[in-house]
Amino acid sequence: MKSIKHGIKIDYSLSLQDTMLIKGVAICFMLWHHLFYEHSEYGKIVQYSAFFGKVCVAMFLFVSAYGLTLQFSKITLFRLGTSRRKDILKFIAKRLIKLYVNYWVVFLIFVPLGVFFYHKSLQISYGDQVNQINHLILDFFGMQGSDSYNSTWWFYQLIIVLYIVFPLLYIALKKWNIVVLVLLFVILGSHYYKIPIIHDWLFPFALGISCALNKESITSFINSIHKMVLIGCISILFLFIVYIRLNNWRTGGSGVDGIFTLVWIMILVLMVRNVKIITPLFRYLGKHSMNIFMVHTFIFYYFYQDFIYSFRYPFLIFIVLISCSLCVSILIEYFKKMVGIYRLENKFIDLYLTTKISN
């Protein structure tokens, strides 16, 4: 892409590399948020900036929906009737299998580690007044939410449900785009009706679908705006959202964080996308973002809290955590390749899944 100059057109649609960049930035926001949002001892600037890191959830949901939409559009263009329904089922099943396989690998490594070596028993995690085996089984299928063995794994329950409702959202947004977005923003933002699990995060996910469906018209519209006017609008919107979040940092999800995500994506596309030193690093982190999300809480909170925070300075603490998490992710990926996880996954999808749904 070209630099920001008046008269030069920029492609605002997101490529795979762009989504990796966004995921890389989002995982940095996540780690900063988890490290410092409860720690006022590092100063107000650090803690307040950690509050804003919560936008990482909406950023991940946006790019997930964006990518799903581009892939889904390819299978729904020409097929009709029963064949189309089977294609939709196969599409969702394939994505859920990939999601679960990644989850299960980390689950089967870190839960036993926690139980047998780090004194994080099932009783401590789930409570002593419940059937711990039932909770473990639910957790294995990503359905424990915030009561998971690892509390940050609540995201898996959310993304699984959103994957399941994705086709309905896609159809609704394809037919009544702006109407659906406005209704989701207003109704969900009011909290008058509460949709279990997905309520706070349905709008950012739907926004990702909408932007993917309308990427050409969005690019055309933004390029019709003078660059200085565009930058001014982005800056004002950014400051307005910062003001809202300073007054109530937990505000987000159903409305504010969806818009905040768009602001951050615009900043990344305009100012970071072509920075040769920074961008490859963020893209690499984006490639490992799911594993980093899965393991970082074990490292800085459950297993080695004293070690991570012993580095005293916030930026150094952050660098140590992201470095450790990235190294663990690299080892996990090496383990997957060594034991043939991806080969087995693809074989299952190609043979068993295709045969069952086709029949």
C-alpha positions as CSV (number, residue, x, y, z in Angstrom):
1,M,0.0,0.0,0.0
2,K,1.0,3.6,-0.5
3,S,1.7,6.3,2.0
4,I,-0.8,8.9,3.2
5,K,-0.8,11.7,0.7
6,H,-3.7,13.7,-0.7
7,G,-4.9,12.2,-4.0
8,I,-3.4,8.7,-3.4
9,K,-5.9,6.0,-3.0
10,I,-5.6,3.5,-0.2
11,D,-7.1,0.0,-0.1
12,Y,-9.0,-0.2,3.2
13,S,-10.0,-3.8,2.8
14,L,-8.1,-6.1,5.1
15,S,-5.8,-8.8,3.7
16,L,-4.6,-11.8,5.7
17,Q,-1.4,-9.9,6.6
18,D,-3.5,-7.0,7.8
19,T,-5.5,-9.3,10.1
20,M,-2.3,-10.8,11.5
21,L,-1.1,-7.2,12.2
22,I,-4.4,-6.4,14.0
23,K,-4.2,-9.6,16.0
24,G,-0.6,-8.8,17.0
25,V,-1.6,-5.4,18.3
26,A,-4.6,-6.9,20.0
27,I,-2.6,-9.5,21.9
28,C,-0.3,-6.8,23.1
29,F,-3.3,-4.9,24.4
30,M,-4.6,-8.0,26.1
31,L,-1.3,-8.7,28.0
32,W,-1.0,-5.1,29.0
33,H,-4.6,-5.0,30.2
34,H,-4.3,-8.2,32.2
35,L,-0.9,-7.2,33.7
36,F,-1.9,-3.8,35.0
37,Y,-5.6,-3.0,35.1
38,E,-5.8,-4.0,38.8
39,H,-2.4,-2.6,39.8
40,S,-2.6,1.1,40.8
41,E,1.0,0.9,42.2
42,Y,2.4,1.3,38.7
43,G,0.8,4.7,38.4
44,K,-2.4,6.1,36.9
45,I,-1.1,6.3,33.3
46,V,-0.2,2.6,33.3
47,Q,-3.4,1.6,34.9
48,Y,-5.6,3.8,32.7
49,S,-3.9,2.6,29.6
50,A,-4.5,-1.0,30.8
51,F,-8.2,-0.2,31.0
52,F,-8.2,0.6,27.3
53,G,-6.5,-2.7,26.5
54,K,-9.9,-4.3,27.0
55,V,-10.6,-3.4,23.4
56,C,-8.6,-6.4,22.4
57,V,-11.7,-8.6,22.7
58,A,-13.6,-6.6,20.2
59,M,-10.6,-6.5,17.9
60,F,-10.3,-10.3,17.9
61,L,-14.0,-10.7,17.3
62,F,-13.9,-8.2,14.4
63,V,-11.1,-9.8,12.5
64,S,-12.5,-13.3,13.2
65,A,-15.9,-12.2,11.7
66,Y,-14.2,-10.4,8.8
67,G,-12.2,-13.5,7.9
68,L,-15.1,-15.9,8.3
69,T,-17.2,-13.6,6.0
70,L,-14.7,-13.6,3.2
71,Q,-14.4,-17.4,3.3
72,F,-18.1,-17.9,3.7
73,S,-19.0,-15.7,0.8
74,K,-17.1,-18.1,-1.5
75,I,-19.3,-21.1,-0.7
76,T,-22.6,-19.3,-0.8
77,L,-22.4,-17.6,-4.2
78,F,-23.5,-20.4,-6.5
79,R,-24.9,-23.2,-4.4
80,L,-28.7,-23.4,-3.7
81,G,-31.1,-25.5,-1.6
82,T,-29.9,-28.7,0.2
83,S,-26.3,-28.4,-1.2
84,R,-26.0,-24.9,0.2
85,R,-27.2,-26.0,3.6
86,K,-24.7,-28.8,3.7
87,D,-21.9,-26.5,2.6
88,I,-22.8,-24.1,5.5
89,L,-22.8,-27.0,8.0
90,K,-19.4,-28.2,6.7
91,F,-18.0,-24.7,6.9
92,I,-19.0,-24.1,10.5
93,A,-18.1,-27.6,11.6
94,K,-14.6,-27.3,10.0
95,R,-14.0,-24.0,11.8
96,L,-15.2,-25.4,15.2
97,I,-12.9,-28.4,14.8
98,K,-9.9,-26.2,14.2
99,L,-10.9,-24.0,17.1
100,Y,-11.3,-27.0,19.4
101,V,-8.1,-28.8,18.4
102,N,-6.0,-25.8,19.3
103,Y,-7.9,-25.4,22.6
104,W,-7.6,-29.1,23.5
105,V,-3.8,-29.2,22.9
106,V,-3.2,-26.4,25.4
107,F,-5.9,-27.7,27.8
108,L,-4.4,-31.2,27.9
109,I,-0.9,-29.7,28.6
110,F,-1.6,-26.9,31.1
111,V,-4.5,-28.3,33.2
112,P,-2.4,-31.4,34.3
113,L,0.6,-29.1,34.8
114,G,-1.5,-26.9,37.1
115,V,-3.1,-29.7,39.0
116,F,0.1,-31.9,39.6
117,F,2.9,-29.4,39.7
118,Y,1.6,-25.9,40.6
119,H,-1.0,-26.6,43.3
120,K,-3.9,-25.3,41.1
121,S,-6.4,-28.1,41.9
122,L,-9.8,-28.6,40.3
123,Q,-11.3,-27.8,43.8
124,I,-9.5,-24.4,43.8
125,S,-10.6,-23.6,40.3
126,Y,-14.2,-24.8,40.3
127,G,-15.0,-24.7,44.0
128,D,-15.7,-27.5,46.5
129,Q,-19.5,-27.3,46.4
130,V,-19.8,-28.5,42.8
131,N,-19.2,-31.7,40.8
132,Q,-15.7,-31.0,39.6
133,I,-15.6,-33.7,37.0
134,N,-18.8,-32.3,35.3
135,H,-17.2,-28.9,35.3
136,L,-14.0,-30.3,33.9
137,I,-15.9,-31.9,31.0
138,L,-17.8,-28.7,30.3
139,D,-14.4,-26.9,30.5
140,F,-12.9,-29.4,28.0
141,F,-15.6,-28.3,25.5
142,G,-15.1,-24.6,26.2
143,M,-18.4,-24.2,28.0
144,Q,-17.4,-23.0,31.4
145,G,-17.2,-19.3,30.6
146,S,-15.6,-17.2,33.3
147,D,-15.7,-20.2,35.7
148,S,-13.1,-22.0,33.6
149,Y,-9.9,-23.6,35.0
150,N,-8.2,-20.6,33.5
151,S,-10.6,-17.6,33.9
152,T,-9.5,-15.9,30.7
153,W,-10.7,-18.9,28.7
154,W,-14.2,-17.4,28.9
155,F,-13.5,-16.1,25.4
156,Y,-13.8,-19.7,24.0
157,Q,-17.4,-20.0,25.1
158,L,-18.1,-16.7,23.4
159,I,-16.4,-17.4,20.1
160,I,-17.9,-20.9,19.8
161,V,-21.4,-19.5,20.2
162,L,-20.7,-16.7,17.8
163,Y,-19.4,-19.2,15.2
164,I,-22.6,-21.1,15.5
165,V,-24.8,-18.0,15.0
166,F,-22.6,-16.6,12.3
167,P,-24.6,-17.9,9.2
168,L,-27.8,-16.2,10.6
169,L,-25.9,-12.9,11.2
170,Y,-24.3,-13.1,7.8
171,I,-27.7,-13.5,6.1
172,A,-29.3,-10.7,8.1
173,L,-26.5,-8.3,7.5
174,K,-26.4,-9.1,3.8
175,K,-30.1,-8.2,3.5
176,W,-30.5,-5.4,6.0
177,N,-27.0,-4.2,6.8
178,I,-27.3,-0.8,8.3
179,V,-30.7,-1.6,10.0
180,V,-29.3,-4.6,11.7
181,L,-26.2,-2.8,12.9
182,V,-28.2,0.1,14.3
183,L,-30.6,-2.2,16.1
184,L,-27.7,-4.2,17.6
185,F,-26.0,-1.0,18.7
186,V,-29.1,0.5,20.3
187,I,-30.8,-2.5,21.7
188,L,-27.8,-4.3,23.0
189,G,-26.2,-1.0,24.2
190,S,-29.3,-0.3,26.3
191,H,-29.1,-3.6,28.1
192,Y,-32.9,-3.7,28.2
193,Y,-32.7,-7.2,26.7
194,K,-29.9,-9.5,27.8
195,I,-28.7,-12.3,25.4
196,P,-26.8,-14.9,27.3
197,I,-23.0,-15.2,26.6
198,I,-22.9,-13.1,23.4
199,H,-24.8,-9.9,24.5
200,D,-21.8,-7.6,25.1
201,W,-19.9,-8.8,22.1
202,L,-22.4,-9.3,19.3
203,F,-22.0,-5.8,17.9
204,P,-18.2,-5.9,17.2
205,F,-18.7,-9.4,15.6
206,A,-21.5,-8.1,13.4
207,L,-19.4,-5.1,12.5
208,G,-16.7,-7.3,11.2
209,I,-19.2,-9.2,9.0
210,S,-20.6,-5.9,7.7
211,C,-17.2,-4.4,6.9
212,A,-16.2,-7.5,5.0
213,L,-19.4,-7.6,3.0
214,N,-19.0,-3.9,2.0
215,K,-15.3,-3.6,1.8
216,E,-15.2,-2.1,-1.7
217,S,-17.8,0.5,-1.0
218,I,-16.1,1.4,2.3
219,T,-12.8,1.9,0.5
220,S,-14.5,4.0,-2.1
221,F,-16.2,6.2,0.5
222,I,-13.2,6.7,2.7
223,N,-11.0,7.6,-0.3
224,S,-13.6,10.3,-1.2
225,I,-12.8,12.1,2.1
226,H,-9.8,14.5,2.3
227,K,-7.0,12.9,4.3
228,M,-6.8,15.7,6.8
229,V,-10.5,15.6,7.4
230,L,-10.3,11.9,7.8
231,I,-7.4,12.1,10.3
232,G,-9.2,14.8,12.2
233,C,-12.4,12.7,12.5
234,I,-10.4,9.7,13.7
235,S,-8.6,11.8,16.3
236,I,-11.8,13.3,17.6
237,L,-13.5,9.9,17.8
238,F,-10.5,8.5,19.5
239,L,-10.5,11.2,22.2
240,F,-14.2,10.9,22.7
241,I,-14.0,7.1,23.3
242,V,-11.0,7.7,25.6
243,Y,-13.1,10.2,27.6
244,I,-16.0,7.6,27.9
245,R,-13.7,4.8,29.0
246,L,-12.0,7.0,31.6
247,N,-15.4,7.6,33.2
248,N,-16.2,3.9,33.1
249,W,-13.5,1.7,31.7
250,R,-15.8,-1.4,31.7
251,T,-18.1,0.3,29.2
252,G,-17.6,-1.4,25.9
253,G,-18.5,-4.6,24.1
254,S,-22.0,-4.0,22.8
255,G,-21.2,-0.5,21.4
256,V,-18.1,1.5,22.3
257,D,-15.5,-1.2,21.7
258,G,-16.9,-2.0,18.3
259,I,-16.4,1.7,17.3
260,F,-13.0,1.8,19.1
261,T,-11.9,-1.2,17.1
262,L,-12.7,0.6,13.8
263,V,-10.6,3.6,15.1
264,W,-7.6,1.4,15.9
265,I,-7.9,-0.4,12.5
266,M,-7.9,2.9,10.7
267,I,-4.8,4.0,12.6
268,L,-3.0,0.7,11.8
269,V,-4.0,0.9,8.1
270,L,-3.0,4.5,7.8
271,M,0.2,4.6,9.9
272,V,1.5,1.1,10.7
273,R,0.6,-1.2,7.8
274,N,3.8,-0.3,5.8
275,V,6.3,0.3,8.6
276,K,8.9,-2.3,7.8
277,I,10.5,-2.6,11.2
278,I,7.3,-2.8,13.4
279,T,4.8,-4.5,11.1
280,P,6.6,-7.9,10.7
281,L,6.9,-8.2,14.5
282,F,3.2,-7.6,15.1
283,R,2.3,-10.0,12.3
284,Y,4.4,-12.7,13.9
285,L,2.8,-12.1,17.2
286,G,-0.6,-12.2,15.4
287,K,0.3,-15.6,14.0
288,H,0.8,-16.8,17.6
289,S,-1.9,-14.7,19.2
290,M,-4.3,-17.6,20.0
291,N,-1.6,-19.6,21.8
292,I,-0.4,-16.5,23.6
293,F,-3.9,-15.8,24.8
294,M,-4.3,-19.4,26.0
295,V,-1.1,-19.6,28.0
296,H,-0.2,-16.1,29.2
297,T,-2.4,-16.2,32.3
298,F,-0.7,-19.4,33.5
299,I,2.7,-17.7,33.2
300,F,2.1,-14.3,34.9
301,Y,-0.8,-15.2,37.3
302,Y,-1.1,-18.9,38.2
303,F,2.5,-20.2,37.9
304,Y,5.1,-17.5,38.0
305,Q,3.5,-14.3,39.3
306,D,6.4,-13.3,41.6
307,F,8.9,-13.9,38.8
308,I,7.1,-11.8,36.2
309,Y,6.4,-8.8,38.5
310,S,9.9,-9.0,39.9
311,F,11.1,-7.0,36.9
312,R,9.4,-3.9,38.5
313,Y,9.1,-1.6,35.5
314,P,5.9,-2.0,33.5
315,F,7.4,-2.1,30.1
316,L,10.0,-4.6,31.2
317,I,7.4,-6.8,32.8
318,F,5.3,-6.7,29.6
319,I,8.4,-7.6,27.5
320,V,9.2,-10.5,29.7
321,L,5.7,-11.9,29.7
322,I,5.2,-11.6,25.9
323,S,8.6,-13.1,25.3
324,C,7.8,-16.1,27.6
325,S,4.4,-16.5,26.1
326,L,5.7,-16.4,22.6
327,C,8.4,-19.0,23.4
328,V,5.8,-21.3,24.9
329,S,3.6,-20.8,21.8
330,I,6.6,-21.7,19.5
331,L,7.1,-24.9,21.5
332,I,3.5,-25.8,21.3
333,E,3.5,-25.4,17.5
334,Y,6.6,-27.5,17.3
335,F,4.9,-30.2,19.4
336,K,1.9,-30.1,17.1
337,K,4.0,-30.6,14.1
338,M,6.1,-33.3,15.7
339,V,3.1,-35.5,16.7
340,G,1.2,-34.7,13.5
341,I,-1.7,-32.8,15.1
342,Y,-2.4,-30.8,11.9
343,R,-2.1,-33.8,9.7
344,L,-4.7,-35.7,11.9
345,E,-6.9,-32.6,12.0
346,N,-6.9,-32.2,8.2
347,K,-7.4,-36.0,7.7
348,F,-10.4,-35.9,10.0
349,I,-11.9,-32.9,8.2
350,D,-11.3,-34.3,4.7
351,L,-12.6,-37.8,5.3
352,Y,-14.9,-38.1,8.3
353,L,-16.5,-34.7,8.3
354,T,-17.1,-34.5,4.6
355,T,-18.6,-38.0,4.4
356,K,-20.9,-37.5,7.4
357,I,-22.4,-34.2,6.4
358,S,-22.6,-35.1,2.7
359,N,-24.7,-38.1,3.6
